[in-house]
Amino acid sequence: MPTPSQTEVPCNTCIECCRSKQALLLHPDQGDDVSSYQVTAAAHPDTGALVYLLATKENGECIYLGPSGCTIYLRRPLLCRTFDCRKHYLILPRQDRDNLVRLGLSSRAVFNAGRARQKSLSPEERQECLEKREEFFAD
């Protein structure tokens, strides 16, 4: 399976996704070397299969978030290399964003960061997001 390419999000010192208290799932089948990270193991809620999550601090921040940002930036996991808060914001309808925040599965700050940066997407990227949104949420 090909590894998705790295995203080019204009973060500009934003670290909301690193502080979001979200589960950071590792993908060993797509190149994440589980042995090179501090992880917690858990059973997948649907399948029972063993999954690995990047460890977090007590406050929910990524264990690798330092005072100046990511301390493992050059070897960060797939999820960190490919996450795009702008697309995350555009693809999910408001009700779903609100539900994810309410359930503690996402962060309002991450959605706000995506909303603030969405204008930096190309028209083609915006259209792709809207098409995915329609595809995922068609009745």
C-alpha positions in Angstrom: 0.0 0.0 0.0 1.5 3.4 -0.9 2.2 5.8 1.9 0.2 9.0 1.6 2.3 12.1 0.9 3.1 14.7 3.5 0.7 17.6 3.7 1.9 21.2 3.4 -0.3 23.0 6.0 0.8 26.6 6.8 0.9 25.9 10.5 2.9 29.0 11.4 3.7 27.9 14.9 0.2 26.5 15.6 0.4 23.3 17.7 -3.3 22.8 18.4 -3.3 19.3 16.8 -0.4 18.3 19.1 -2.4 19.5 22.2 -5.8 18.2 21.1 -6.1 15.2 23.5 -7.0 13.1 20.4 -5.9 9.5 20.0 -2.9 9.5 17.7 -3.2 6.1 16.0 0.0 4.7 14.6 0.0 2.9 11.2 2.7 0.2 11.2 1.3 -1.1 7.9 2.1 2.3 6.3 5.6 2.8 7.7 5.2 3.8 11.3 7.9 2.0 13.3 6.0 1.4 16.6 9.3 0.4 18.4 10.7 3.9 17.7 7.9 5.8 19.6 6.6 5.8 23.2 3.2 4.1 22.7 0.2 2.7 24.5 -1.5 -0.4 23.2 -5.2 -0.8 23.1 -7.9 -3.0 21.7 -9.7 -1.6 18.7 -13.3 -1.0 19.9 -14.8 -2.6 16.8 -12.5 -5.4 15.9 -10.6 -6.1 19.1 -7.4 -6.0 17.2 -4.3 -4.5 19.0 -3.6 -0.9 17.9 -0.9 1.4 19.0 -1.4 5.0 20.1 1.3 7.6 20.4 1.7 8.3 24.1 0.4 11.5 25.6 1.2 13.6 28.6 -1.3 13.8 31.5 -2.8 16.9 30.0 -3.4 15.2 26.7 -0.6 16.8 24.7 1.6 14.6 22.5 4.5 13.2 24.5 6.8 14.6 21.8 5.6 18.2 22.0 8.4 20.4 23.4 8.6 24.1 24.1 9.6 24.8 20.5 7.2 22.3 18.8 7.6 18.7 17.8 10.8 17.1 19.1 10.6 14.3 16.5 9.5 16.3 13.5 11.7 14.5 11.0 10.4 11.1 12.0 6.9 12.0 13.1 4.2 9.3 12.5 2.0 9.1 9.4 -0.9 10.8 11.1 1.2 13.8 11.9 2.7 14.0 8.4 -0.7 13.8 6.7 -3.2 15.6 9.0 -4.6 18.8 7.5 -6.8 20.8 9.9 -8.2 22.8 6.9 -9.5 19.7 5.2 -10.7 18.2 8.5 -12.8 21.3 9.0 -14.2 21.4 5.5 -15.1 17.7 5.2 -17.0 17.4 8.4 -20.4 19.1 8.7 -20.9 21.4 11.7 -23.0 18.9 13.6 -20.4 16.2 13.3 -17.6 18.7 14.4 -19.7 19.6 17.4 -20.4 15.9 18.2 -16.7 15.0 18.0 -15.8 17.9 20.4 -18.6 16.9 22.8 -17.4 13.3 22.8 -13.8 14.4 23.4 -12.7 12.9 20.1 -11.6 16.2 18.6 -10.8 19.7 19.8 -12.6 22.9 19.1 -9.2 24.6 18.8 -8.2 22.2 16.0 -11.4 23.0 14.1 -10.9 26.7 14.6 -7.4 26.4 13.3 -8.7 24.6 10.2 -11.3 27.3 9.7 -8.8 30.1 10.0 -6.5 28.4 7.4 -9.0 27.1 4.9 -8.4 30.1 2.6 -4.9 28.8 2.0 -6.4 25.7 0.2 -6.4 25.8 -3.6 -9.8 25.9 -5.3 -9.1 22.3 -6.4 -8.4 21.2 -2.8 -11.5 22.9 -1.6 -13.6 21.2 -4.2 -12.1 17.8 -3.3 -13.0 18.4 0.3 -16.6 19.3 -0.6 -16.9 16.2 -2.8 -15.6 14.0 0.0 -18.1 15.6 2.4 -21.0 14.9 0.0 -19.7 11.3 -0.6 -19.3 10.5 3.2 -22.5 12.1 4.3 -24.9 11.4 1.5 -28.3 10.1 2.7 
